[in-house]
Amino acid sequence: MSSERIISVVAALIRDGDGRVLLVRKRGTVAFMQPGGKRDVGESDVAALAREIGEELGCRIKDSSVQALGVFDCPAANEPGFQVNAAVYAVDVDGPIKPAGEIDQVLWIDPRALPDLTFAPLTRDHVLPLARSLQ
């Protein structure tokens, strides 16, 4: 697949004290996915994640909590014909979580008892299985 058909992103696995996973849904879309997004030029993964989480959720990541979980390739949820190359990090956050920017909805789900929702391929095939393995 040509490189111009690949969307490179960073994504966060955020869990609460009960092991539930935070998912977001962007305005005008149906798939629930991890918070995160594309890096700005010259931006590190952690800096991009901190910026995106601030913009999308209004909270801050705890720098000491950042743990790399892997890099995954899968079909893009909202861009037909594109692949996502996602660096996924487990992070803890400080502050109230409120949907902001392009985010329409935030949701906490139990990765062992999934609700009947549409999940982005990255979330369904990689992040939720990871979350279950971290319980």
C-alpha positions as CSV (number, residue, x, y, z in Angstrom):
1,M,0.0,0.0,0.0
2,S,1.4,3.4,-0.9
3,S,2.5,5.7,1.9
4,E,-0.1,8.3,1.0
5,R,-2.9,5.9,1.9
6,I,-1.5,5.5,5.5
7,I,-2.6,7.8,8.3
8,S,0.0,7.9,11.1
9,V,-1.5,8.6,14.5
10,V,-1.0,8.3,18.3
11,A,-3.8,6.8,20.4
12,A,-4.4,6.5,24.1
13,L,-5.7,3.6,26.2
14,I,-7.2,5.4,29.2
15,R,-8.7,3.2,32.0
16,D,-10.5,4.0,35.2
17,G,-10.1,2.3,38.6
18,D,-12.6,-0.4,37.5
19,G,-10.7,-1.3,34.4
20,R,-13.2,0.4,32.1
21,V,-11.8,1.9,28.8
22,L,-12.5,5.5,27.7
23,L,-13.7,5.7,24.1
24,V,-14.7,8.8,22.0
25,R,-16.9,9.3,18.9
26,K,-16.1,12.2,16.6
27,R,-18.8,14.5,15.3
28,G,-20.5,13.1,12.3
29,T,-19.2,9.5,12.7
30,V,-20.6,6.3,14.2
31,A,-17.4,4.4,15.3
32,F,-16.1,4.7,18.9
33,M,-12.3,4.9,19.1
34,Q,-9.4,5.8,21.3
35,P,-8.7,9.5,21.9
36,G,-5.7,10.7,20.0
37,G,-4.8,11.9,16.5
38,K,-2.1,12.9,14.1
39,R,1.3,14.3,15.2
40,D,2.2,17.9,14.2
41,V,5.5,18.2,12.3
42,G,8.4,17.5,14.7
43,E,6.1,16.5,17.6
44,S,7.0,13.4,19.7
45,D,4.3,10.8,20.3
46,V,3.8,11.8,23.9
47,A,3.6,15.5,23.0
48,A,1.1,14.8,20.3
49,L,-1.0,12.6,22.7
50,A,-0.9,15.3,25.4
51,R,-2.0,18.0,22.9
52,E,-4.8,15.8,21.4
53,I,-6.1,14.7,24.9
54,G,-6.2,18.4,26.0
55,E,-8.0,19.4,22.8
56,E,-10.5,16.5,22.8
57,L,-11.1,15.8,26.4
58,G,-10.0,18.9,28.3
59,C,-7.8,17.0,30.7
60,R,-4.0,16.3,31.0
61,I,-2.0,13.1,30.8
62,K,0.2,12.3,33.8
63,D,3.7,12.1,32.2
64,S,4.8,9.4,34.6
65,S,2.0,7.1,33.5
66,V,2.8,6.9,29.8
67,Q,3.5,3.3,28.8
68,A,4.0,2.2,25.1
69,L,1.8,-0.7,24.2
70,G,2.8,-1.1,20.5
71,V,2.3,0.1,17.0
72,F,-0.6,-1.4,15.0
73,D,-1.8,-1.3,11.4
74,C,-5.5,-1.6,10.5
75,P,-8.2,-0.1,8.3
76,A,-9.1,3.5,9.1
77,A,-12.6,3.8,10.7
78,N,-13.6,7.0,8.9
79,E,-11.5,7.2,5.8
80,P,-12.4,4.4,3.3
81,G,-9.4,3.0,1.5
82,F,-6.9,4.2,4.1
83,Q,-4.9,2.3,6.7
84,V,-4.1,3.6,10.1
85,N,-0.6,3.2,11.6
86,A,-1.2,3.8,15.3
87,A,1.3,4.1,18.1
88,V,-0.8,3.2,21.2
89,Y,0.1,4.3,24.8
90,A,-1.6,3.5,28.1
91,V,-1.9,6.8,30.0
92,D,-3.6,8.1,33.1
93,V,-5.2,11.5,33.1
94,D,-5.8,14.4,35.5
95,G,-8.8,16.6,35.6
96,P,-12.4,16.3,34.5
97,I,-13.1,14.6,31.1
98,K,-15.4,16.6,28.9
99,P,-15.9,16.1,25.1
100,A,-14.5,19.1,23.3
101,G,-13.2,20.0,19.8
102,E,-14.4,17.4,17.3
103,I,-15.6,14.9,19.9
104,D,-19.3,14.4,20.2
105,Q,-19.4,11.7,22.8
106,V,-17.2,10.0,25.4
107,L,-18.1,6.7,26.9
108,W,-16.6,4.3,29.5
109,I,-17.0,0.6,28.6
110,D,-16.0,-2.7,30.2
111,P,-13.6,-4.4,27.7
112,R,-14.9,-7.8,29.0
113,A,-18.6,-7.0,28.4
114,L,-18.8,-5.0,25.2
115,P,-21.9,-3.0,24.5
116,D,-23.6,-3.3,21.0
117,L,-21.7,-0.4,19.4
118,T,-19.7,0.2,16.3
119,F,-15.9,0.2,17.2
120,A,-13.1,1.5,15.0
121,P,-10.9,-1.4,13.8
122,L,-8.0,-0.3,15.9
123,T,-10.2,-0.3,19.0
124,R,-12.0,-3.6,18.2
125,D,-9.0,-5.6,17.0
126,H,-6.1,-4.3,19.0
127,V,-6.9,-1.9,21.9
128,L,-9.8,-3.8,23.6
129,P,-7.9,-7.1,23.5
130,L,-4.9,-5.3,25.0
131,A,-7.2,-3.8,27.7
132,R,-8.5,-7.2,28.6
133,S,-5.0,-8.6,28.9
134,L,-4.0,-5.8,31.3
135,Q,-6.9,-6.5,33.7
